[in-house]
Amino acid sequence: MDSQLNTYIESRVAIEASELEQINALFEPIKTVRNEMLCNIGQVCKHFYFIKTGCLRLYEIDDKGNDITGYFALEESLISANTSFILQKPSRDCLVSLEPSELLRIKRSDFYHLVETIPSFASVYHQFIEFAFIHSQMRIYSFLGMEGIDKLKWVMEHEPKLLSRISSKAVASYLGMTNSTLSKLKAKL
């Protein structure tokens, strides 16, 4: 059994040891290299991931060829190309490992089997979906009226690890600005 995954689950719900065993049995450990693509545009996302070490990035590419980052996931968090994973339609997103990472991966069919048969696991999934929705709403509404400097301050307050772990180019795409604009704003702080 994986202690990090167990700790993640136990910190969110009360769960029986036998249920943790069932959950762990369906997660497969994998290692990725830097910039390894886990789901590409046009692919149907078949897996959900728990990050033991490393960082994953979810982004799409706009009509002009620019990256638009939707989310970064660091250690002890969950991620997937959610829309494709849930709807089983071709993804508009790319899910990539930004650095060598150790992950636990679960197939979609096994994932939903756990959601349907283990109420504690369903609760963890619902918490994840609620967090993803709230995080997206906060970013959208906060960023709509913000100046660039305020966006940078928001990230410094709410997601400070991003600035030390993630490339400036990727952070800039998350903030909806160019890398040079981000550099200028960092110099002002």
Buried (B, 14 or more C-beta within 10 A) or exposed (E): EBEBBBEBBBEEBEBEEEBBEBBBEBBEEBEBEEEBEBBBBEBBBBBBBBBBBBBBBBBBBEEEEEBEBBBBBBBBBBBBBBBBBEEEEBBEBBBBBBBBBBBBBBBBEBBBBBBEEBEBBBBBBEEBEEEBEEBEEEBEEEBEEBEBBEBBBBBEEEBEEBBEBBEEEBBBBBBBBBBEBBEEBBEEE
